[in-house]
Amino acid sequence: MNPLVGALAVAPALCGAAFGAGIYLLGRNIRRTREAVAVRDDPSEDRLPPRSHRVYRLAAGLDSVMEHVLGRSRSRRLLLTDELAILGRDPALHTATRMLRLLVASTAATVLVVALTAAGVDLPGLLLPAACLLCGILGFLSADLPVHRRVAARRREVRAAVAAYLDLVRILLVGGAPLYSALRTAANAGEGWAFGAISSSLDWARSHGLPPDAGLALLAAQVPLAEFTDLRLTVGSALRGASPVIALRSKAVHLRAAEAAQVRLETSTADAAMELPAAVVALAFVAFLTYPLLAVLMSVDTPL
């Protein structure tokens, strides 16, 4: 085949593929920038089998084996135990989600390879196991993407809510309210998951005859977020004689500064990600112009 004809046939396909990749990246980044900060429930979790199902029992058994083999710290990182605790989800259910997505992706790859083989397409012998392995890994990892995204949203929500809660408590204290009353009133005044968790922890401490920082300590143990731990330490120091107004004001300023820095980081990252599709399209256009020319130059026979 003439190299020029081959180049003209391949270059538009490469250009179209690169252009499509750029459009896909652009759409994905636009979708991520428009996502709400509030955490939404993953609809795939509602379709999971109940805890009495054998899939759940198998997933729980795999979690136990991994914790026994890898150790507690490594298994927690691999199983996303802390992230799932922040979302209030069962690690065994997430393991079941991983297993189901792995099987679905591997099955889809197998069906596609078998269909191409039945259609008469000559495929390498190792394509089937390689496709099953690759698609299985992608399906396995796809279950973790919503978790990481929702955990990041919940961290932002908790950081902003704790800062607002400390400001409300400080305002009530300046107005003359007692510390215990100010803590409960500020928790009941806010809305959202974070204010509800703080209010529930304070109600638990009051119902058990314990100080408010005991309920906050339980909340920090159940939900491993640094903001709840700092809130417990701040309230504990205020209960034990430290100036509550100064302590609450300094902690609120620190949390707001951390939130502003995180927002700036996410904005710069989003700006850099938005430039990637344009760069891909530009490279595809350059390749579309230069590749046929190089093919023509290489096909010309130079006299000896």
FIFI-367659 format. One record per residue (C-alpha): residue number from 0; residue in one letter; z, y, x. Coordinates in Angstrom, 3 decimals. Layout:
  seq  type        zz        yy        xx
  NUM     A         Z         Y         X
...
REM end
This chain:
  seq  type        zz        yy        xx
    0     M     0.000     0.000     0.000
    1     N    -0.751     3.511     1.169
    2     P     2.481     5.151     2.406
    3     L     1.564     8.356     0.613
    4     V     1.288     6.553    -2.714
    5     G     4.579     4.765    -2.086
    6     A     6.293     8.012    -1.188
    7     L     4.985     9.745    -4.291
    8     A     6.221     6.850    -6.394
    9     V     9.691     6.630    -4.847
   10     A    10.484    10.317    -4.371
   11     P    10.539    11.256    -8.093
   12     A    12.806     8.316    -8.810
   13     L    15.229     9.347    -6.076
   14     C    15.097    12.943    -7.229
   15     G    15.756    11.919   -10.818
   16     A    18.653     9.703    -9.791
   17     A    20.222    12.462    -7.715
   18     F    19.652    14.983   -10.505
   19     G    21.270    12.617   -12.990
   20     A    24.227    12.131   -10.649
   21     G    24.625    15.894   -10.401
   22     I    24.536    16.302   -14.183
   23     Y    27.076    13.506   -14.567
   24     L    29.459    15.086   -12.043
   25     L    29.059    18.464   -13.718
   26     G    29.810    17.070   -17.158
   27     R    32.796    15.131   -15.883
   28     N    34.337    18.188   -14.225
   29     I    33.731    20.341   -17.298
   30     R    35.423    17.715   -19.444
   31     R    38.424    17.571   -17.122
   32     T    38.847    21.342   -17.114
   33     R    38.907    21.363   -20.925
   34     E    41.501    18.614   -21.275
   35     A    44.683    19.660   -23.020
   36     V    47.872    19.877   -21.052
   37     A    49.753    17.909   -23.684
   38     V    49.999    14.197   -23.046
   39     R    48.148    12.052   -25.547
   40     D    48.722     8.397   -26.169
   41     D    46.169     6.067   -24.677
   42     P    44.361     4.385   -27.593
   43     S    43.816     1.270   -25.496
   44     E    47.572     0.694   -25.503
   45     D    47.525     0.254   -29.293
   46     R    45.106    -2.640   -28.975
   47     L    47.249    -4.587   -26.547
   48     P    48.790    -7.882   -27.635
   49     P    52.458    -7.932   -28.713
   50     R    55.206    -8.977   -26.332
   51     S    55.284   -12.481   -27.809
   52     H    51.633   -13.025   -26.945
   53     R    50.806   -15.252   -24.011
   54     V    48.794   -12.493   -22.338
   55     Y    51.898   -10.329   -22.197
   56     R    53.989   -13.212   -20.878
   57     L    51.370   -13.898   -18.202
   58     A    51.341   -10.225   -17.205
   59     A    55.133   -10.126   -17.008
   60     G    55.062   -13.256   -14.856
   61     L    52.529   -11.682   -12.500
   62     D    54.733    -8.595   -12.180
   63     S    57.714   -10.773   -11.280
   64     V    55.707   -12.696    -8.696
   65     M    54.416    -9.493    -7.092
   66     E    57.917    -8.043    -6.934
   67     H    59.190   -11.245    -5.308
   68     V    56.333   -11.430    -2.781
   69     L    55.805    -7.775    -1.896
   70     G    59.331    -6.463    -2.351
   71     R    60.685    -3.957    -4.817
   72     S    59.375    -0.741    -3.211
   73     R    55.816    -1.949    -2.586
   74     S    55.508    -3.632    -5.935
   75     R    56.677    -0.481    -7.718
   76     R    53.926     1.517    -6.033
   77     L    51.275    -1.093    -6.798
   78     L    52.370    -1.643   -10.384
   79     L    52.793     2.117   -11.010
   80     T    56.339     1.534   -12.222
   81     D    57.500     5.128   -11.747
   82     E    54.366     6.596   -13.338
   83     L    54.698     4.299   -16.335
   84     A    58.400     5.170   -16.642
   85     I    57.419     8.839   -16.872
   86     L    55.114     7.976   -19.764
   87     G    57.639     5.606   -21.325
   88     R    55.378     2.551   -21.111
   89     D    56.017    -1.051   -20.245
   90     P    54.613    -2.106   -16.824
   91     A    53.752    -5.549   -18.196
   92     L    51.593    -3.974   -20.908
   93     H    49.757    -1.967   -18.267
   94     T    49.237    -5.123   -16.211
   95     A    47.799    -6.762   -19.322
   96     T    45.437    -3.799   -19.710
   97     R    44.319    -4.234   -16.114
   98     M    43.689    -7.933   -16.628
   99     L    41.687    -7.397   -19.830
  100     R    39.512    -4.705   -18.284
  101     L    38.925    -6.840   -15.205
  102     L    37.757    -9.747   -17.371
  103     V    35.546    -7.542   -19.529
  104     A    33.860    -5.901   -16.528
  105     S    33.317    -9.226   -14.738
  106     T    31.905   -10.786   -17.904
  107     A    29.514    -7.876   -18.398
  108     A    28.281    -8.220   -14.813
  109     T    27.777   -11.960   -15.265
  110     V    25.817   -11.491   -18.505
  111     L    23.606    -8.851   -16.884
  112     V    22.800   -10.993   -13.846
  113     V    22.096   -14.058   -16.012
  114     A    19.841   -12.011   -18.302
  115     L    17.840   -10.684   -15.352
  116     T    17.511   -14.189   -13.929
  117     A    16.317   -15.523   -17.294
  118     A    13.779   -12.714   -17.473
  119     G    12.205   -13.937   -14.256
  120     V    13.631   -11.385   -11.836
  121     D    14.152   -12.827    -8.372
  122     L    17.747   -12.032    -7.389
  123     P    19.732   -12.985    -4.283
  124     G    22.107   -15.908    -4.652
  125     L    25.163   -13.880    -3.669
  126     L    24.462   -11.145    -6.222
  127     L    26.439   -12.827    -9.009
  128     P    29.771   -13.199    -7.154
  129     A    29.346    -9.771    -5.547
  130     A    28.640    -8.135    -8.916
  131     C    31.589    -9.903   -10.539
  132     L    33.908    -8.847    -7.729
  133     L    32.745    -5.229    -7.697
  134     C    32.795    -4.812   -11.468
  135     G    36.159    -6.563   -11.669
  136     I    37.663    -4.138    -9.148
  137     L    36.179    -1.161   -10.991
  138     G    37.514    -2.440   -14.310
  139     F    40.929    -3.023   -12.750
  140     L    41.080     0.488   -11.325
  141     S    39.731     2.090   -14.499
  142     A    43.004     1.231   -16.236
  143     D    44.903     3.418   -13.763
  144     L    42.844     6.587   -14.207
  145     P    44.281     7.575   -17.622
  146     V    47.791     6.897   -16.341
  147     H    47.412     9.204   -13.334
  148     R    45.836    11.909   -15.476
  149     R    48.561    11.804   -18.117
  150     V    51.328    11.661   -15.527
  151     A    49.961    14.812   -13.900
  152     A    49.876    16.528   -17.299
  153     R    53.428    15.445   -18.059
  154     R    54.650    16.715   -14.685
  155     R    53.176    20.115   -15.459
  156     E    54.724    20.065   -18.913
  157     V    58.174    19.157   -17.603
  158     R    58.023    21.731   -14.821
  159     A    57.184    24.533   -17.245
  160     A    59.661    23.315   -19.878
  161     V    62.604    23.045   -17.465
  162     A    61.922    26.555   -16.155
  163     A    61.811    27.912   -19.715
  164     Y    64.946    25.955   -20.616
  165     L    66.878    27.420   -17.693
  166     D    65.787    30.914   -18.666
  167     L    66.955    30.339   -22.251
  168     V    70.320    29.049   -21.086
  169     R    70.730    32.020   -18.757
  170     I    69.907    34.478   -21.548
  171     L    72.432    32.830   -23.846
  172     L    75.079    32.925   -21.131
  173     V    74.453    36.610   -20.503
  174     G    74.797    37.143   -24.250
  175     G    78.292    35.624   -24.143
  176     A    77.692    32.062   -25.349
  177     P    79.764    29.244   -23.790
  178     L    77.967    26.998   -21.323
  179     Y    78.130    23.846   -23.480
  180     S    76.849    25.692   -26.528
  181     A    74.139    27.445   -24.509
  182     L    72.850    24.130   -23.145
  183     R    72.532    22.560   -26.606
  184     T    71.142    25.678   -28.300
  185     A    68.445    26.163   -25.653
  186     A    67.431    22.505   -25.863
  187     N    67.097    22.669   -29.650
  188     A    65.140    25.931   -29.488
  189     G    62.188    24.502   -27.579
  190     E    59.379    22.197   -28.649
  191     G    57.551    19.390   -26.923
  192     W    58.413    16.138   -25.242
  193     A    60.465    17.658   -22.406
  194     F    62.739    19.702   -24.689
  195     G    63.168    16.671   -26.920
  196     A    64.208    14.514   -23.950
  197     I    66.737    17.131   -22.791
  198     S    68.147    17.496   -26.300
  199     S    68.459    13.712   -26.688
  200     S    70.269    13.385   -23.366
  201     L    72.744    16.120   -24.299
  202     D    73.359    14.502   -27.698
  203     W    73.950    11.160   -25.979
  204     A    76.512    12.713   -23.636
  205     R    78.319    14.424   -26.520
  206     S    78.393    11.256   -28.614
  207     H    79.939     9.332   -25.705
  208     G    82.470    12.052   -24.875
  209     L    80.877    12.837   -21.504
  210     P    79.917    16.166   -19.890
  211     P    76.306    17.359   -20.320
  212     D    75.342    16.554   -16.741
  213     A    76.076    12.874   -17.422
  214     G    73.371    12.813   -20.078
  215     L    71.007    14.649   -17.758
  216     A    71.789    12.121   -15.016
  217     L    70.819     9.311   -17.396
  218     L    67.590    11.143   -18.228
  219     A    66.793    11.600   -14.525
  220     A    67.377     7.880   -13.957
  221     Q    65.125     6.856   -16.842
  222     V    62.360     9.381   -16.117
  223     P    61.897     9.714   -12.326
  224     L    60.915    13.370   -12.186
  225     A    62.320    15.746    -9.596
  226     E    62.646    18.508   -12.199
  227     F    65.146    16.513   -14.261
  228     T    67.112    15.661   -11.130
  229     D    67.238    19.337   -10.134
  230     L    68.279    20.255   -13.664
  231     R    71.142    17.783   -13.531
  232     L    72.312    19.146   -10.180
  233     T    72.066    22.750   -11.369
  234     V    73.984    22.093   -14.596
  235     G    76.542    20.012   -12.695
  236     S    77.187    22.814   -10.202
  237     A    77.534    25.300   -13.066
  238     L    80.026    23.044   -14.828
  239     R    82.094    22.711   -11.670
  240     G    82.669    26.382   -11.000
  241     A    79.478    27.838    -9.561
  242     S    78.041    30.969   -11.104
  243     P    75.808    29.585   -13.879
  244     V    73.689    32.717   -14.261
  245     I    72.793    32.913   -10.571
  246     A    72.200    29.175   -10.256
  247     L    69.999    29.012   -13.336
  248     R    68.018    32.086   -12.371
  249     S    67.295    30.870    -8.836
  250     K    66.252    27.420   -10.042
  251     A    63.978    28.885   -12.725
  252     V    62.312    31.158   -10.158
  253     H    61.780    28.203    -7.841
  254     L    60.187    26.094   -10.592
  255     R    57.887    28.906   -11.674
  256     A    56.781    29.465    -8.079
  257     A    56.058    25.740    -7.707
  258     E    54.090    25.751   -10.950
  259     A    52.035    28.765    -9.836
  260     A    51.244    27.090    -6.502
  261     Q    50.190    23.899    -8.297
  262     V    47.935    25.844   -10.665
  263     R    46.268    27.620    -7.729
  264     L    45.703    24.286    -5.998
  265     E    44.167    22.724    -9.099
  266     T    41.958    25.773    -9.652
  267     S    40.611    25.692    -6.107
  268     T    40.031    21.941    -6.370
  269     A    38.151    22.370    -9.646
  270     D    36.008    25.139    -8.127
  271     A    35.120    22.921    -5.177
  272     A    34.305    20.030    -7.507
  273     M    32.032    22.250    -9.609
  274     E    29.980    23.059    -6.502
  275     L    29.312    19.371    -5.760
  276     P    26.722    18.807    -8.542
  277     A    24.757    21.880    -7.445
  278     A    24.717    20.583    -3.880
  279     V    23.496    17.158    -5.048
  280     V    20.662    18.713    -7.071
  281     A    19.685    20.949    -4.137
  282     L    19.563    17.990    -1.750
  283     A    17.449    16.048    -4.229
  284     F    14.990    18.939    -4.477
  285     V    14.727    19.191    -0.702
  286     A    14.169    15.434    -0.448
  287     F    11.485    15.630    -3.132
  288     L     9.617    18.247    -1.102
  289     T    10.039    16.851     2.386
  290     Y     9.750    13.086     1.926
  291     P     6.059    13.025     0.820
  292     L     5.173    15.378     3.653
  293     L     6.889    13.172     6.210
  294     A     5.146    10.116     4.765
  295     V     1.754    11.802     5.104
  296     L     2.455    12.847     8.678
  297     M     3.580     9.363     9.629
  298     S     0.529     7.769     8.031
  299     V    -1.913     9.847    10.074
  300     D    -3.282     7.867    13.023
  301     T    -2.975     9.842    16.251
  302     P    -5.832     9.287    18.751
  303     L    -4.865     7.699    22.017
REM end
